Every structure is written in C-alpha cells, then in structure tokens.
Amino acid sequence: MRRNRVEFAMSVNQYETLSEAITALQRRGYIVHFEAYDGSISTPDHRKSFSPEEVAVREHHRFEGTSDPDEMAVVYAVETADGTRGILIDAFGVYADPKLGRLITTAQMHEYNPFL
C-alpha cells in the first residue's frame, strides 16, 4: 500500500463523547481494543501483533475534554493488513503516550472525511 500521510488536525469528529465514538465504531466492526506494545500494535492477548506499516488508520476522533476533563483523548479506528479492525485510544495533550504517537505517525493514513 502507498503511504498517505494526513495531518492529524483533520479529525472527523462527529461524536459528542468518547464513549459515543467507541460504541459507534464497535457497531461498524471496529471491535478489537488494540494496544501499543513493544514497538507494535497488538491485540490485548498479544496473540496478534502488527508493525506500524501493517496498520491503516481509517479515521480518528479527538476529544478535548471541554465538558469532562477525563475525556481528553484521541480514538483511532484502525485496520490491520490481515483485515482485523479495532480501536486504539490515546490520551490527548500532555498525557499522550509519545511511543503510541510515533507508532501512529508511522502507520498508513487512509481516512475518510464525509465533509469533503
């Protein structure tokens, strides 16, 4: 796949809350809760692990916590090379995980923006 970098400021945020985004993404098939582990993105049981090059970010939604500081987060809808779909959540702002940030910026960005 061709690498397509997209500026993170182009969030397709159509949800009011983080939990609303997670629920909607799960309904659309993003059911695995991925985590960053040892320089890769893996399933919670670590049975499947993917390098950033094997992951495509399909969309992301940023929550700045204006009404609830606990919701300062970014949720990424990702799809792996083998078709596994899930979400990856990172804190937003000073609490963001720099290792996860590096993984995401290396991943392929294939976001869909319904407003374009």
N, C-alpha and C positions, 0 to 999 in steps of 0.2 A: 504494500500500500504506500501511496505517496504521502509524505509528511506535509501536513497542512496546519500551520500554527495560527491560532486565533488569539487575539488579545482578550485576557480574562475579563476586562471591563464590559464585554459584550454578553453579560449574563442574560439568559432568557427567563427571568424570574416572573412567573405568573402565579405564584403561590403567596399567601399571606404569612404562613408559618412553616417552620422546618418540618414539623410532623405532617402537615398537609402535603408538602412536597414528597416526603418519604412514602406516604400512603399512595399518592397518585402514581409515583414511579413504580411501586410494587405492583399496582394494578396493571401497569403497562409492561410487566415482565422483568423488571429490574429487581429481582428477589434476593440475590446473594449480597450479604453485607461484607464487602471486601475490606481488607486492612492492609496497611503498609507493613511489610516485614522483611528485614534483611535485604533492602535494596530492590524489592519486588512488591507486587501486589498479589495478595493471596486470599484464598477462602479462609474463613475462621478456623477450620480444622487443619489448615496448611496442607491439605491433600493436593490442591492445585495452586501453582504459583506461576505468575506471569511477569516477564520483564516489561518495563515501560513501553518498549517497542511493540509488544503484543497486545497493548491496550489502546482502545479508542475511546475518547471522551465524547459522548453523544450530546450531552447538554450539562449545564451546571447552573446552580441557583444559589445566590449569595443572600444571606440574611444578616443584617447589620445590628440586630438586637435593639431597635429603637423603642419597642414596647416591652421587650423581655430580653435583658442582657444575656440570659442563658442561651438565647438563640443566635449568638454571633457565630455563624458557621457558613460553610460552603458545602453543598451536597453535589456530588458528581454522579451522573448516570454514565456508567462505563460498560463497554462490551469488549470481551477478550477475543483473541484470534480463533479460539475454538467455539465461539458463539455464546459463552457464558455471559449473562447480563446481570448487573448488580449496581449497588451504590457504594460510594466511598465518601465519608464525611470528614471534614477537617474544620478545626476552629478558624475563626476569621479574626484578623488583626494580630495583636501582639502574642496571642496564644496559639497561632497557627504553627503547625509542625513543619519545620524547614525541610526535613527529609521527605515528607509527603509532597511538599511543594516542588521539590526537584523531580520527584517521580512524575508528577502530573505535567510539568512543563516538558518532560521528555516524551510523554505519551502523545499519540496522534489526536489531533483535534478535528472532529467531524461533527460540529454542532449544527443543529437545525434551529433556525430562528424563524418562527411563524410570522414575524413582523416585517420581514424583508420581501 
